[in-house]
Amino acid sequence: MMRPVLLSISMVMAIIMSIALLSYSMVKKTEPEKITPPTRAYILPTTPGEADALSSRLARVAESVPEVRRATVVLTHTTAIVGLELHSASDKGEVFKKVAALLDEEEARIHTVRITSNTETIERIKLVADAIHGGKTVNRFSREIVDIMRTTIPIRL
């Protein structure tokens, strides 16, 4: 009599274990997607020399657009802030898009381009660019850059 009870308990245990193992294998094991912060390779340079050299190169690229007379560029994190002096009152929106596309092609670390053709804002951008050219770091101009960014048009790339 003991033997049939033992056999039934063993069978019930085996069935329970099989169901548990089957259920466990059916549940897809997924880890939450990890978002990696940008590494140094993706952040634009912050040392004055590197930032100045890249800004100058990007300004020359922007000036290759026929409607652009002069360009000034300041870089921060993954954003290029661009002041454009235009030859004529052409369609600013189209010129801004052309410049943004060229900068995107030239430098993969740029994710956003903020552009203005407002003379007062361009002067502010020039002051920051000149100070960086003189050896000061971008970080010293955080407040000024935030204020400038408020008055520029963002173009996401």
C-alpha positions in Angstrom: 0.0 0.0 0.0 2.9 2.3 0.7 4.3 1.7 -2.7 1.3 3.1 -4.8 1.2 6.2 -2.6 4.9 6.8 -3.1 4.6 6.2 -6.8 1.7 8.7 -7.1 3.6 11.3 -5.1 6.6 10.8 -7.3 4.6 11.1 -10.4 2.8 14.3 -9.2 6.2 15.8 -8.2 7.6 14.9 -11.7 4.6 16.5 -13.4 5.0 19.7 -11.3 8.7 19.9 -12.0 8.1 19.4 -15.8 5.5 22.1 -15.8 7.8 24.5 -13.9 10.7 23.8 -16.2 8.6 24.2 -19.3 7.1 27.5 -18.0 10.6 28.8 -17.2 11.9 28.0 -20.6 8.9 29.6 -22.3 9.4 32.9 -20.6 11.8 35.0 -22.6 14.6 36.2 -20.5 15.1 39.9 -21.4 17.2 42.4 -19.7 16.1 46.0 -19.7 17.6 48.0 -22.6 20.6 49.8 -21.4 21.1 53.3 -22.7 24.7 54.1 -22.9 25.7 57.7 -22.3 27.7 59.4 -25.1 31.3 58.6 -24.9 34.1 61.1 -25.5 34.2 59.9 -29.1 30.7 61.3 -29.6 31.0 64.6 -27.8 32.5 67.6 -29.6 35.8 68.8 -28.3 35.9 71.1 -25.2 39.6 72.1 -25.2 40.0 75.5 -26.7 42.5 74.4 -29.4 40.4 71.5 -30.7 37.1 73.4 -30.4 38.6 76.4 -32.3 40.0 74.3 -35.1 36.8 72.3 -35.6 34.7 75.5 -35.4 36.8 77.2 -38.0 36.6 74.2 -40.3 32.8 74.0 -39.9 32.5 77.8 -40.5 34.4 77.3 -43.9 32.0 74.5 -44.8 29.0 76.8 -44.0 30.5 79.6 -46.1 30.7 77.2 -49.1 26.9 77.7 -49.5 26.6 80.5 -52.1 24.0 82.6 -50.1 26.3 82.7 -47.0 28.8 85.6 -46.8 30.3 84.8 -43.4 29.7 82.1 -40.8 30.7 81.8 -37.1 30.4 78.5 -35.3 30.6 77.7 -31.6 30.4 74.0 -30.4 29.0 72.6 -27.2 28.4 68.9 -26.4 26.8 67.7 -29.6 25.4 71.0 -30.8 26.8 73.5 -33.3 25.6 77.1 -32.8 25.9 78.9 -36.2 25.7 82.6 -36.9 25.2 83.3 -40.6 25.6 86.6 -42.4 23.7 86.2 -45.7 24.4 87.9 -49.0 20.7 88.6 -49.7 17.3 88.2 -48.3 17.0 84.8 -49.8 14.9 82.0 -48.2 16.6 81.8 -44.8 14.9 78.5 -44.0 16.3 76.8 -47.1 19.8 78.2 -46.5 19.7 77.1 -42.8 18.7 73.5 -44.0 21.6 73.5 -46.5 24.1 74.6 -44.0 22.8 72.1 -41.4 23.0 69.2 -43.9 26.6 70.2 -44.9 27.7 70.4 -41.2 26.1 67.0 -40.6 28.0 65.5 -43.5 31.3 67.1 -42.3 31.1 66.1 -38.6 29.2 63.1 -37.4 29.4 64.1 -33.8 27.0 67.0 -34.4 23.4 66.0 -33.5 21.8 69.4 -33.5 22.6 72.6 -35.4 21.2 75.9 -34.1 21.3 78.7 -36.6 20.6 82.4 -36.7 21.0 85.3 -39.0 20.0 87.9 -36.4 22.9 90.4 -36.2 22.8 90.8 -32.4 22.9 87.1 -31.8 25.7 86.7 -34.4 27.7 89.3 -32.4 27.2 87.3 -29.2 28.3 84.1 -31.0 31.4 85.9 -32.3 32.3 87.1 -28.8 32.2 83.5 -27.5 34.1 82.2 -30.6 36.8 84.9 -30.2 37.3 84.1 -26.6 37.6 80.4 -27.4 40.1 81.3 -30.1 42.0 83.2 -27.4 42.3 80.1 -25.3 39.3 80.1 -23.0 37.2 77.0 -22.6 33.6 76.6 -23.7 32.5 75.9 -20.1 33.2 79.5 -19.1 30.4 80.6 -21.4 27.7 78.2 -20.3 25.1 80.9 -19.4 25.9 82.9 -22.6 25.5 79.8 -24.7 22.2 78.9 -23.1 20.9 82.4 -23.8 22.1 82.3 -27.4 20.5 78.9 -27.9 17.2 80.3 -26.8 17.3 82.8 -29.7 18.4 80.3 -32.5 16.5 77.9 -34.6 17.2 74.2 -33.8 17.6 71.9 -36.8 17.8 68.2 -35.7 19.9 65.9 -37.8 
